[in-house]
Amino acid sequence: MPEKPKRIHLLGDGRHEEAVAAAGITPGHLIALNSDGKVVVHPTSGGYAETAFALEDALQGRTIDKAYVADEVVSYVLAEGGDVVYAWLNVGENVAIGDLLSSNGDGTLEKVSGAEIPLAIALETLNLSDSEHAPERIRVRTL
């Protein structure tokens, strides 16, 4: 198994931006702007989303494991098609390399199983179907 990355945006030219958090956000979460111009975890399961992922706050010396709290400035990437991101996979998912992924509606990704809008493709196999698992990060390539 390859070493776990220490950053979220692993490959590509995506545009880096910042916005204030409306609530807690962890690096690797799929995020969206709300009507106040703040960012939240993407709220719509299977729905359309910009490929915007919260980044680690490296300028403050924080790692990918340090979450943002409400009213903190969140660094994020608007990933372009083909960018590689270390995103969160939802508990209960069992994905293989090449599986299409969509928003789970809570900042994590889920395997496309129907009419969900695909946002990324899995670049590694990860089985979180056992109830003992918590969400884990997975390398994905954005579409």
Stockholm file with secondary structure:
# STOCKHOLM 1.0

chainA/1-143         MPEKPKRIHLLGDGRHEEAVAAAGITPGHLIALNSDGKVVVHPTSGGYAETAFALEDALQGRTIDKAYVADEVVSYVLAEGGDVVYAWLNVGENVAIGDLLSSNGDGTLEKVSGAEIPLAIALETLNLSDSEHAPERIRVRTL
#=GR chainA/1-143 SS CCCCCSSSEEESCCEEEEEEBSSCBCTTCBEEECTTSCEEECCCTTCCCCCEEECCCGGGTCCTTCCBCTTSEEEEEECCTTCEEEEEECTTCEECTTCEEEECSSSSEEECCSSCCCCEEESSCEECCSTTCCCEEEEEEEC
#=GC SS_cons         CCCCCSSSEEESCCEEEEEEBSSCBCTTCBEEECTTSCEEECCCTTCCCCCEEECCCGGGTCCTTCCBCTTSEEEEEECCTTCEEEEEECTTCEECTTCEEEECSSSSEEECCSSCCCCEEESSCEECCSTTCCCEEEEEEEC
//
